[in-house]
């Protein structure tokens, strides 16, 4: 790919769906440019910036990025939302966000640094002239809205929020939204959190993925003859272990308060192995994820803890006789 001087990466296609949903909610006509990105897995940041700027000109409302972010759903962020839904704490979810942020936007790596008793999360390497107040607003507000799915917003204490662009006339609106001091004309667009916030647990009731996994686990267990309570617990442990890349037999056995040998013996009595049981779960989840058109094959491979997409495709063909693409077309 030719790298132009002002090329600043690409954004996840789900963000195009977010702008579409927002435009519909405001009763706006869908522009040709917005229509064009609806079927793309990724599109250039410059197009994202232009789409936001067009909306900004059209609506002329303060803090547009914050309002758009109110409409975000997990599907708009793809894999990060799916994985974070299985996290236990704010710190764990932010770690996932940090590790995988390039899947949402690959032009500027997230920078995380400890400042005394605070953690700063920021986007510092995009040249100033290639960003706008709205692109920065939405980057920070999306992260906050994303966390709203798991933790009550009032319970997250943000220390400060920084923007690189000059202060607008309505600074109070931003401070009301973020519930903290908001500074403008700063060197880096960032959000600063007290370190002690990272231990905040997520609300159990909002873990949509956990509910999905429980349903799928039960569906699979219903197909298994003579399933026991231990099998049910094993199923859950593998399902959540895959989300956290902790699916090997050692951590799973530990979670079940068993030795590896005891677990292997139990599975042997049922005429199966840990590897077979884990592959059954992967197969089940793969079909669930393939039903979601927002997830690419690369993302599904990551969700199932495959290091490469090709390994996932080989495994899926062994399970079903079809490639993931063929299965998706047939079930679509």
JOZI-V426956 format. One record per residue. N is the residue number from 0. RES is the residue in one small letter. PHI is phi in whole degrees, -180 to 180 (none if undefined). PSI is psi in whole degrees, -180 to 180 (* if undefined). Layout:
BEGIN
N	RES	PHI	PSI
N	RES	PHI	PSI
END
This chain:
BEGIN
0	x	none	135
1	x	-75	129
2	x	-97	110
3	x	-78	158
4	x	-58	-37
5	x	-98	14
6	x	-73	126
7	x	-125	33
8	x	91	-170
9	x	-130	163
10	x	-118	160
11	x	-68	137
12	x	-57	-27
13	x	-59	-26
14	x	-69	-30
15	x	-66	-38
16	x	-66	-34
17	x	-63	-47
18	x	-64	-34
19	x	-65	-47
20	x	-63	-41
21	x	-65	-46
22	x	-60	-41
23	x	-64	-41
24	x	-65	-26
25	x	-93	1
26	x	70	27
27	x	-87	150
28	x	-69	138
29	x	-82	120
30	x	-71	159
31	x	-60	-39
32	x	-64	-41
33	x	-68	-37
34	x	-62	-41
35	x	-64	-31
36	x	-86	-4
37	x	-65	-29
38	x	-103	12
39	x	-96	140
40	x	-72	-35
41	x	-147	157
42	x	-148	161
43	x	-61	143
44	x	-58	-36
45	x	-61	-35
46	x	-71	-41
47	x	-58	-47
48	x	-62	-41
49	x	-68	-41
50	x	-61	-43
51	x	-67	-42
52	x	-64	-39
53	x	-63	-43
54	x	-64	-41
55	x	-61	-45
56	x	-66	-40
57	x	-67	-42
58	x	-96	-32
59	x	49	50
60	x	-115	150
61	x	-70	148
62	x	52	50
63	x	-58	-42
64	x	-59	-36
65	x	-69	-37
66	x	-70	-41
67	x	-62	-41
68	x	-62	-25
69	x	-61	-21
70	x	-93	1
71	x	-69	141
72	x	-125	159
73	x	-50	-37
74	x	-63	-25
75	x	-72	-19
76	x	-107	-7
77	x	67	-136
78	x	-58	-36
79	x	-60	-43
80	x	-65	-43
81	x	-63	-42
82	x	-72	-45
83	x	-64	-25
84	x	-63	-16
85	x	-101	5
86	x	-79	158
87	x	-101	-26
88	x	-135	166
89	x	-61	-42
90	x	-61	-42
91	x	-66	-41
92	x	-65	-41
93	x	-66	-35
94	x	-62	-44
95	x	-63	-43
96	x	-60	-43
97	x	-65	-47
98	x	-64	-36
99	x	-115	10
100	x	-57	-30
101	x	-63	-21
102	x	-71	-25
103	x	-87	-46
104	x	-148	116
105	x	-100	9
106	x	-90	-18
107	x	-145	111
108	x	-65	144
109	x	-67	141
110	x	-112	126
111	x	-121	131
112	x	-146	150
113	x	-91	125
114	x	-118	91
115	x	64	-114
116	x	-101	21
117	x	-128	156
118	x	-111	126
119	x	-106	127
120	x	-114	118
121	x	-147	166
122	x	-119	100
123	x	-109	-12
124	x	-103	7
125	x	-86	126
126	x	-54	139
127	x	-53	-42
128	x	-71	-10
129	x	-97	-3
130	x	-111	168
131	x	-133	168
132	x	-57	-39
133	x	-69	-41
134	x	-64	-38
135	x	-70	-42
136	x	-57	-47
137	x	-72	-32
138	x	-62	-45
139	x	-76	-43
140	x	-68	-34
141	x	-62	-41
142	x	-65	-41
143	x	-67	-42
144	x	-66	-38
145	x	-57	-45
146	x	-70	-25
147	x	-63	-23
148	x	-69	-17
149	x	-121	-33
150	x	-125	140
151	x	-58	129
152	x	-57	-39
153	x	-62	-23
154	x	-85	-13
155	x	-92	116
156	x	-94	111
157	x	-92	134
158	x	-77	-53
159	x	-153	158
160	x	-126	134
161	x	-117	139
162	x	-122	151
163	x	-87	-20
164	x	-87	161
165	x	-61	155
166	x	-66	133
167	x	-78	-180
168	x	-74	-22
169	x	-109	54
170	x	-58	-35
171	x	-58	-33
172	x	-62	-42
173	x	-66	-42
174	x	-68	-32
175	x	-69	-41
176	x	-66	-50
177	x	-86	-13
178	x	59	42
179	x	-163	-180
180	x	-70	131
181	x	-119	124
182	x	-111	145
183	x	-117	171
184	x	54	40
185	x	-96	161
186	x	-66	-29
187	x	-136	141
188	x	-80	118
189	x	-156	164
190	x	-120	135
191	x	-118	122
192	x	-118	143
193	x	-64	140
194	x	-58	-34
195	x	-67	-17
196	x	-67	-25
197	x	-65	-21
198	x	-85	-3
199	x	-60	126
200	x	-78	153
201	x	-82	152
202	x	-66	126
203	x	-63	-38
204	x	-66	-19
205	x	-99	7
206	x	-82	79
207	x	-53	-42
208	x	-63	-40
209	x	-59	-42
210	x	-62	-43
211	x	-60	-45
212	x	-65	-40
213	x	-62	-44
214	x	-62	-45
215	x	-67	-39
216	x	-61	-43
217	x	-64	-41
218	x	-61	-40
219	x	-71	-42
220	x	-62	-35
221	x	-62	-26
222	x	-84	-16
223	x	-87	132
224	x	-73	143
225	x	53	42
226	x	-73	141
227	x	-109	175
228	x	-60	-36
229	x	-65	-40
230	x	-62	-40
231	x	-64	-44
232	x	-66	-39
233	x	-62	-44
234	x	-57	-48
235	x	-62	-42
236	x	-63	-41
237	x	-69	-43
238	x	-57	-49
239	x	-76	-31
240	x	-63	-38
241	x	-63	-36
242	x	-66	-30
243	x	-105	8
244	x	60	35
245	x	-128	59
246	x	-107	1
247	x	-67	160
248	x	-62	-32
249	x	-62	-57
250	x	-64	-31
251	x	-68	-45
252	x	-62	-41
253	x	-62	-41
254	x	-63	-31
255	x	-90	6
256	x	57	43
257	x	-131	162
258	x	-85	160
259	x	-58	-41
260	x	-62	-43
261	x	-62	-43
262	x	-65	-44
263	x	-61	-40
264	x	-66	-42
265	x	-60	-45
266	x	-68	-36
267	x	-61	-40
268	x	-63	-25
269	x	-94	4
270	x	73	29
271	x	-138	178
272	x	-129	167
273	x	-62	-41
274	x	-60	-43
275	x	-65	-44
276	x	-64	-41
277	x	-65	-39
278	x	-68	-33
279	x	-61	-43
280	x	-67	-43
281	x	-60	-44
282	x	-60	-47
283	x	-59	-49
284	x	-67	-38
285	x	-57	-46
286	x	-66	-37
287	x	-63	-46
288	x	-69	-35
289	x	-65	-22
290	x	-74	-14
291	x	-93	106
292	x	-65	-16
293	x	-77	-16
294	x	-94	127
295	x	-80	166
296	x	-64	-35
297	x	-64	-41
298	x	-67	-41
299	x	-63	-41
300	x	-58	-43
301	x	-66	-41
302	x	-61	-31
303	x	-94	10
304	x	64	35
305	x	-92	137
306	x	-74	-24
307	x	-136	147
308	x	-62	-37
309	x	-63	-35
310	x	-66	-41
311	x	-63	-44
312	x	-63	-40
313	x	-63	-46
314	x	-62	-43
315	x	-64	-39
316	x	-66	-35
317	x	-65	-38
318	x	-71	-41
319	x	-119	-15
320	x	81	-1
321	x	-121	156
322	x	-77	160
323	x	-56	-37
324	x	-64	-44
325	x	-64	-43
326	x	-63	-42
327	x	-63	-43
328	x	-64	-44
329	x	-68	-36
330	x	-88	-11
331	x	-74	*
END
